[in-house]
Amino acid sequence: MACKKESNLLGIWFATESTIQNAMIRVHHGDLEDLRKTHAASVRTAQAITVH
């Protein structure tokens, strides 16, 4: 455990993982936006069905 703290393993791991994920989000932004819109439409449909 001390080695993890001394080497800042978790901080480095988090920073690296965040960099990778942010890059992937940028690359796939259009696809993710399409999914967001599809999900929002599905939620609206479900709400319309369950309200009545």
Stockholm file with secondary structure:
# STOCKHOLM 1.0

chainA/1-52         MACKKESNLLGIWFATESTIQNAMIRVHHGDLEDLRKTHAASVRTAQAITVH
#=GR chainA/1-52 SS CHHHHHHTHHHHHHHHHHHHHHHHHHHTHHHHHHHHHHHHHHHHHHHHHHHC
#=GC SS_cons        CHHHHHHTHHHHHHHHHHHHHHHHHHHTHHHHHHHHHHHHHHHHHHHHHHHC
//
